[in-house]
Amino acid sequence: MNNLREFRIKKLMTQKELAEKSGVSQVTISFIENSLSTPMDLTKQKLARALKCTPQQLFPEESRKKKVREIV
């Protein structure tokens, strides 16, 4: 699960507007919001920058998994 849709809506942005601002395609944003695709780190950074937040705020589950993998 991710918080992309929630952050985008809070910023009163459409997927198209976020796509234009971030440089990530609208189709990719839709896939990520619907959990049909897992974004690469660069994509997470672009989306976070456009929404003025951190990648960890947008994708908290993946951040936790990454920390667990680093510990193991």
KOLGU-4560 file (N, C-alpha, C; in nm, 3 decimals, padded with zeros to 5 digits):
<recs>
<n_xx: 00.083 n_yy: -00.118 n_zz: 00.000 ca_xx: 00.000 ca_yy: 00.000 ca_zz: 00.000 c_xx: 00.088 c_yy: 00.125 c_zz: 00.000 mol: A seq: 1 type: MET>
<n_xx: 00.037 n_yy: 00.231 n_zz: -00.062 ca_xx: 00.110 ca_yy: 00.357 ca_zz: -00.062 c_xx: 00.013 c_yy: 00.472 c_zz: -00.038 mol: A seq: 2 type: ASN>
<n_xx: 00.069 n_yy: 00.588 n_zz: -00.013 ca_xx: -00.010 ca_yy: 00.706 ca_zz: 00.018 c_xx: -00.014 c_yy: 00.806 c_zz: -00.098 mol: A seq: 3 type: ASN>
<n_xx: 00.023 n_yy: 00.763 n_zz: -00.215 ca_xx: 00.033 ca_yy: 00.855 ca_zz: -00.328 c_xx: -00.099 c_yy: 00.926 c_zz: -00.356 mol: A seq: 4 type: LEU>
<n_xx: -00.207 n_yy: 00.852 n_zz: -00.367 ca_xx: -00.337 ca_yy: 00.911 ca_zz: -00.397 c_xx: -00.377 c_yy: 01.014 c_zz: -00.290 mol: A seq: 5 type: ARG>
<n_xx: -00.357 n_yy: 00.978 n_zz: -00.163 ca_xx: -00.395 ca_yy: 01.068 ca_zz: -00.054 c_xx: -00.316 c_yy: 01.200 c_zz: -00.061 mol: A seq: 6 type: GLU>
<n_xx: -00.185 n_yy: 01.191 n_zz: -00.082 ca_xx: -00.103 ca_yy: 01.312 ca_zz: -00.091 c_xx: -00.143 c_yy: 01.395 c_zz: -00.213 mol: A seq: 7 type: PHE>
<n_xx: -00.170 n_yy: 01.329 n_zz: -00.324 ca_xx: -00.208 ca_yy: 01.401 ca_zz: -00.446 c_xx: -00.340 c_yy: 01.475 c_zz: -00.426 mol: A seq: 8 type: ARG>
<n_xx: -00.436 n_yy: 01.408 n_zz: -00.365 ca_xx: -00.567 ca_yy: 01.470 ca_zz: -00.342 c_xx: -00.556 c_yy: 01.586 c_zz: -00.243 mol: A seq: 9 type: ILE>
<n_xx: -00.475 n_yy: 01.569 n_zz: -00.139 ca_xx: -00.454 ca_yy: 01.678 ca_zz: -00.042 c_xx: -00.397 c_yy: 01.802 c_zz: -00.110 mol: A seq: 10 type: LYS>
<n_xx: -00.316 n_yy: 01.781 n_zz: -00.213 ca_xx: -00.258 ca_yy: 01.893 ca_zz: -00.287 c_xx: -00.351 c_yy: 01.943 c_zz: -00.398 mol: A seq: 11 type: LYS>
<n_xx: -00.471 n_yy: 01.885 n_zz: -00.404 ca_xx: -00.573 ca_yy: 01.922 ca_zz: -00.503 c_xx: -00.520 c_yy: 01.909 c_zz: -00.646 mol: A seq: 12 type: LEU>
<n_xx: -00.448 n_yy: 01.798 n_zz: -00.670 ca_xx: -00.390 ca_yy: 01.774 ca_zz: -00.802 c_xx: -00.458 c_yy: 01.654 c_zz: -00.868 mol: A seq: 13 type: MET>
<n_xx: -00.472 n_yy: 01.662 n_zz: -00.998 ca_xx: -00.516 ca_yy: 01.546 ca_zz: -01.075 c_xx: -00.393 c_yy: 01.461 c_zz: -01.106 mol: A seq: 14 type: THR>
<n_xx: -00.417 n_yy: 01.340 n_zz: -01.154 ca_xx: -00.304 ca_yy: 01.257 ca_zz: -01.197 c_xx: -00.229 c_yy: 01.326 c_zz: -01.310 mol: A seq: 15 type: GLN>
<n_xx: -00.302 n_yy: 01.388 n_zz: -01.400 ca_xx: -00.239 ca_yy: 01.456 ca_zz: -01.512 c_xx: -00.149 c_yy: 01.571 c_zz: -01.463 mol: A seq: 16 type: LYS>
<n_xx: -00.197 n_yy: 01.648 n_zz: -01.368 ca_xx: -00.118 ca_yy: 01.759 ca_zz: -01.314 c_xx: 00.008 c_yy: 01.707 c_zz: -01.244 mol: A seq: 17 type: GLU>
<n_xx: -00.007 n_yy: 01.599 n_zz: -01.167 ca_xx: 00.109 ca_yy: 01.541 ca_zz: -01.100 c_xx: 00.208 c_yy: 01.488 c_zz: -01.204 mol: A seq: 18 type: LEU>
<n_xx: 00.156 n_yy: 01.429 n_zz: -01.309 ca_xx: 00.243 ca_yy: 01.377 ca_zz: -01.416 c_xx: 00.325 c_yy: 01.491 c_zz: -01.477 mol: A seq: 19 type: ALA>
<n_xx: 00.259 n_yy: 01.601 n_zz: -01.507 ca_xx: 00.329 ca_yy: 01.715 ca_zz: -01.567 c_xx: 00.433 c_yy: 01.772 c_zz: -01.472 mol: A seq: 20 type: GLU>
<n_xx: 00.400 n_yy: 01.781 n_zz: -01.345 ca_xx: 00.491 ca_yy: 01.841 ca_zz: -01.247 c_xx: 00.608 c_yy: 01.750 c_zz: -01.213 mol: A seq: 21 type: LYS>
<n_xx: 00.585 n_yy: 01.618 n_zz: -01.214 ca_xx: 00.688 ca_yy: 01.523 ca_zz: -01.171 c_xx: 00.770 c_yy: 01.465 c_zz: -01.286 mol: A seq: 22 type: SER>
<n_xx: 00.713 n_yy: 01.464 n_zz: -01.406 ca_xx: 00.781 ca_yy: 01.399 ca_zz: -01.517 c_xx: 00.757 c_yy: 01.249 c_zz: -01.521 mol: A seq: 23 type: GLY>
<n_xx: 00.662 n_yy: 01.203 n_zz: -01.441 ca_xx: 00.623 ca_yy: 01.061 ca_zz: -01.439 c_xx: 00.490 c_yy: 01.052 c_zz: -01.515 mol: A seq: 24 type: VAL>
<n_xx: 00.475 n_yy: 00.953 n_zz: -01.602 ca_xx: 00.354 ca_yy: 00.946 ca_zz: -01.684 c_xx: 00.229 c_yy: 00.925 c_zz: -01.599 mol: A seq: 25 type: SER>
<n_xx: 00.117 n_yy: 00.974 n_zz: -01.652 ca_xx: -00.011 ca_yy: 00.959 ca_zz: -01.583 c_xx: -00.048 c_yy: 00.811 c_zz: -01.569 mol: A seq: 26 type: GLN>
<n_xx: -00.015 n_yy: 00.732 n_zz: -01.669 ca_xx: -00.044 ca_yy: 00.588 ca_zz: -01.663 c_xx: 00.035 c_yy: 00.525 c_zz: -01.547 mol: A seq: 27 type: VAL>
<n_xx: 00.162 n_yy: 00.561 n_zz: -01.533 ca_xx: 00.244 ca_yy: 00.507 ca_zz: -01.425 c_xx: 00.187 c_yy: 00.548 c_zz: -01.290 mol: A seq: 28 type: THR>
<n_xx: 00.146 n_yy: 00.673 n_zz: -01.277 ca_xx: 00.087 ca_yy: 00.720 ca_zz: -01.151 c_xx: -00.038 c_yy: 00.639 c_zz: -01.119 mol: A seq: 29 type: ILE>
<n_xx: -00.122 n_yy: 00.617 n_zz: -01.219 ca_xx: -00.244 ca_yy: 00.537 ca_zz: -01.199 c_xx: -00.209 c_yy: 00.395 c_zz: -01.153 mol: A seq: 30 type: SER>
<n_xx: -00.112 n_yy: 00.334 n_zz: -01.218 ca_xx: -00.071 ca_yy: 00.198 ca_zz: -01.181 c_xx: -00.019 c_yy: 00.194 c_zz: -01.038 mol: A seq: 31 type: PHE>
<n_xx: 00.060 n_yy: 00.294 n_zz: -00.999 ca_xx: 00.114 ca_yy: 00.297 ca_zz: -00.863 c_xx: 00.001 c_yy: 00.316 c_zz: -00.762 mol: A seq: 32 type: ILE>
<n_xx: -00.089 n_yy: 00.409 n_zz: -00.789 ca_xx: -00.200 ca_yy: 00.435 ca_zz: -00.696 c_xx: -00.288 c_yy: 00.312 c_zz: -00.678 mol: A seq: 33 type: GLU>
<n_xx: -00.300 n_yy: 00.232 n_zz: -00.781 ca_xx: -00.385 ca_yy: 00.112 ca_zz: -00.774 c_xx: -00.306 c_yy: -00.014 c_zz: -00.741 mol: A seq: 34 type: ASN>
<n_xx: -00.183 n_yy: 00.004 n_zz: -00.696 ca_xx: -00.096 ca_yy: -00.107 ca_zz: -00.656 c_xx: -00.074 c_yy: -00.209 c_zz: -00.767 mol: A seq: 35 type: SER>
<n_xx: -00.071 n_yy: -00.162 n_zz: -00.890 ca_xx: -00.044 ca_yy: -00.250 ca_zz: -01.004 c_xx: 00.102 c_yy: -00.245 c_zz: -01.045 mol: A seq: 36 type: LEU>
<n_xx: 00.176 n_yy: -00.151 n_zz: -00.985 ca_xx: 00.317 ca_yy: -00.134 ca_zz: -01.018 c_xx: 00.390 c_yy: -00.083 c_zz: -00.894 mol: A seq: 37 type: SER>
<n_xx: 00.513 n_yy: -00.129 n_zz: -00.877 ca_xx: 00.599 ca_yy: -00.080 ca_zz: -00.770 c_xx: 00.702 c_yy: 00.013 c_zz: -00.833 mol: A seq: 38 type: THR>
<n_xx: 00.705 n_yy: 00.138 n_zz: -00.788 ca_xx: 00.794 ca_yy: 00.235 ca_zz: -00.853 c_xx: 00.941 c_yy: 00.215 c_zz: -00.816 mol: A seq: 39 type: PRO>
<n_xx: 01.026 n_yy: 00.253 n_zz: -00.909 ca_xx: 01.170 ca_yy: 00.254 ca_zz: -00.884 c_xx: 01.200 c_yy: 00.372 c_zz: -00.792 mol: A seq: 40 type: MET>
<n_xx: 01.319 n_yy: 00.371 n_zz: -00.730 ca_xx: 01.356 ca_yy: 00.478 ca_zz: -00.637 c_xx: 01.353 c_yy: 00.616 c_zz: -00.702 mol: A seq: 41 type: ASP>
<n_xx: 01.399 n_yy: 00.627 n_zz: -00.826 ca_xx: 01.399 ca_yy: 00.756 ca_zz: -00.895 c_xx: 01.257 c_yy: 00.808 c_zz: -00.913 mol: A seq: 42 type: LEU>
<n_xx: 01.165 n_yy: 00.720 n_zz: -00.945 ca_xx: 01.024 ca_yy: 00.759 ca_zz: -00.962 c_xx: 00.967 c_yy: 00.806 c_zz: -00.829 mol: A seq: 43 type: THR>
<n_xx: 00.999 n_yy: 00.736 n_zz: -00.722 ca_xx: 00.953 ca_yy: 00.777 ca_zz: -00.588 c_xx: 01.004 c_yy: 00.917 c_zz: -00.556 mol: A seq: 44 type: LYS>
<n_xx: 01.128 n_yy: 00.943 n_zz: -00.588 ca_xx: 01.188 ca_yy: 01.074 ca_zz: -00.560 c_xx: 01.119 c_yy: 01.183 c_zz: -00.641 mol: A seq: 45 type: GLN>
<n_xx: 01.092 n_yy: 01.157 n_zz: -00.768 ca_xx: 01.026 ca_yy: 01.256 ca_zz: -00.853 c_xx: 00.886 c_yy: 01.289 c_zz: -00.801 mol: A seq: 46 type: LYS>
<n_xx: 00.812 n_yy: 01.186 n_zz: -00.763 ca_xx: 00.677 ca_yy: 01.206 ca_zz: -00.712 c_xx: 00.680 c_yy: 01.282 c_zz: -00.579 mol: A seq: 47 type: LEU>
<n_xx: 00.771 n_yy: 01.243 n_zz: -00.491 ca_xx: 00.782 ca_yy: 01.309 ca_zz: -00.362 c_xx: 00.819 c_yy: 01.457 c_zz: -00.378 mol: A seq: 48 type: ALA>
<n_xx: 00.913 n_yy: 01.484 n_zz: -00.467 ca_xx: 00.954 ca_yy: 01.623 ca_zz: -00.492 c_xx: 00.834 c_yy: 01.705 c_zz: -00.541 mol: A seq: 49 type: ARG>
<n_xx: 00.758 n_yy: 01.650 n_zz: -00.633 ca_xx: 00.642 ca_yy: 01.721 ca_zz: -00.688 c_xx: 00.534 c_yy: 01.745 c_zz: -00.582 mol: A seq: 50 type: ALA>
<n_xx: 00.524 n_yy: 01.654 n_zz: -00.486 ca_xx: 00.423 ca_yy: 01.666 ca_zz: -00.381 c_xx: 00.477 c_yy: 01.729 c_zz: -00.253 mol: A seq: 51 type: LEU>
<n_xx: 00.606 n_yy: 01.768 n_zz: -00.257 ca_xx: 00.671 ca_yy: 01.834 ca_zz: -00.142 c_xx: 00.662 c_yy: 01.750 c_zz: -00.015 mol: A seq: 52 type: LYS>
<n_xx: 00.706 n_yy: 01.625 n_zz: -00.028 ca_xx: 00.713 ca_yy: 01.534 ca_zz: 00.085 c_xx: 00.832 c_yy: 01.441 c_zz: 00.061 mol: A seq: 53 type: CYS>
<n_xx: 00.846 n_yy: 01.341 n_zz: 00.144 ca_xx: 00.956 ca_yy: 01.246 ca_zz: 00.128 c_xx: 00.904 c_yy: 01.117 c_zz: 00.063 mol: A seq: 54 type: THR>
<n_xx: 00.994 n_yy: 01.043 n_zz: -00.002 ca_xx: 00.952 ca_yy: 00.913 ca_zz: -00.056 c_xx: 00.899 c_yy: 00.820 c_zz: 00.054 mol: A seq: 55 type: PRO>
<n_xx: 00.956 n_yy: 00.831 n_zz: 00.174 ca_xx: 00.913 ca_yy: 00.747 ca_zz: 00.285 c_xx: 00.768 c_yy: 00.778 c_zz: 00.326 mol: A seq: 56 type: GLN>
<n_xx: 00.728 n_yy: 00.904 n_zz: 00.313 ca_xx: 00.590 ca_yy: 00.940 ca_zz: 00.345 c_xx: 00.494 c_yy: 00.881 c_zz: 00.241 mol: A seq: 57 type: GLN>
<n_xx: 00.536 n_yy: 00.878 n_zz: 00.117 ca_xx: 00.450 ca_yy: 00.824 ca_zz: 00.011 c_xx: 00.443 c_yy: 00.672 c_zz: 00.013 mol: A seq: 58 type: LEU>
<n_xx: 00.556 n_yy: 00.610 n_zz: 00.049 ca_xx: 00.566 ca_yy: 00.464 ca_zz: 00.042 c_xx: 00.619 c_yy: 00.406 c_zz: 00.174 mol: A seq: 59 type: PHE>
<n_xx: 00.543 n_yy: 00.421 n_zz: 00.283 ca_xx: 00.592 ca_yy: 00.378 ca_zz: 00.415 c_xx: 00.616 c_yy: 00.227 c_zz: 00.426 mol: A seq: 60 type: PRO>
<n_xx: 00.532 n_yy: 00.146 n_zz: 00.365 ca_xx: 00.549 ca_yy: 00.000 ca_zz: 00.372 c_xx: 00.681 c_yy: -00.042 c_zz: 00.309 mol: A seq: 61 type: GLU>
<n_xx: 00.712 n_yy: 00.013 n_zz: 00.194 ca_xx: 00.836 ca_yy: -00.024 ca_zz: 00.125 c_xx: 00.957 c_yy: 00.024 c_zz: 00.203 mol: A seq: 62 type: GLU>
<n_xx: 00.946 n_yy: 00.136 n_zz: 00.271 ca_xx: 01.056 ca_yy: 00.186 ca_zz: 00.353 c_xx: 01.084 c_yy: 00.091 c_zz: 00.468 mol: A seq: 63 type: SER>
<n_xx: 00.976 n_yy: 00.041 n_zz: 00.530 ca_xx: 00.993 ca_yy: -00.054 ca_zz: 00.641 c_xx: 01.056 c_yy: -00.185 c_zz: 00.593 mol: A seq: 64 type: ARG>
<n_xx: 01.009 n_yy: -00.234 n_zz: 00.478 ca_xx: 01.065 ca_yy: -00.357 ca_zz: 00.424 c_xx: 01.212 c_yy: -00.341 c_zz: 00.394 mol: A seq: 65 type: LYS>
<n_xx: 01.251 n_yy: -00.227 n_zz: 00.339 ca_xx: 01.389 ca_yy: -00.201 ca_zz: 00.304 c_xx: 01.477 c_yy: -00.201 c_zz: 00.431 mol: A seq: 66 type: LYS>
<n_xx: 01.426 n_yy: -00.140 n_zz: 00.539 ca_xx: 01.500 ca_yy: -00.138 ca_zz: 00.664 c_xx: 01.520 c_yy: -00.278 c_zz: 00.718 mol: A seq: 67 type: LYS>
<n_xx: 01.418 n_yy: -00.361 n_zz: 00.709 ca_xx: 01.428 ca_yy: -00.499 ca_zz: 00.757 c_xx: 01.531 c_yy: -00.574 c_zz: 00.675 mol: A seq: 68 type: VAL>
<n_xx: 01.532 n_yy: -00.558 n_zz: 00.544 ca_xx: 01.630 ca_yy: -00.625 ca_zz: 00.459 c_xx: 01.772 c_yy: -00.581 c_zz: 00.493 mol: A seq: 69 type: ARG>
<n_xx: 01.790 n_yy: -00.453 n_zz: 00.527 ca_xx: 01.923 ca_yy: -00.403 ca_zz: 00.561 c_xx: 01.971 c_yy: -00.464 c_zz: 00.692 mol: A seq: 70 type: GLU>
<n_xx: 01.881 n_yy: -00.489 n_zz: 00.785 ca_xx: 01.917 ca_yy: -00.546 ca_zz: 00.915 c_xx: 01.956 c_yy: -00.692 c_zz: 00.900 mol: A seq: 71 type: ILE>
<n_xx: 01.884 n_yy: -00.765 n_zz: 00.816 ca_xx: 01.907 ca_yy: -00.909 ca_zz: 00.797 c_xx: 02.031 c_yy: -00.933 c_zz: 00.723 mol: A seq: 72 type: VAL>
</recs>
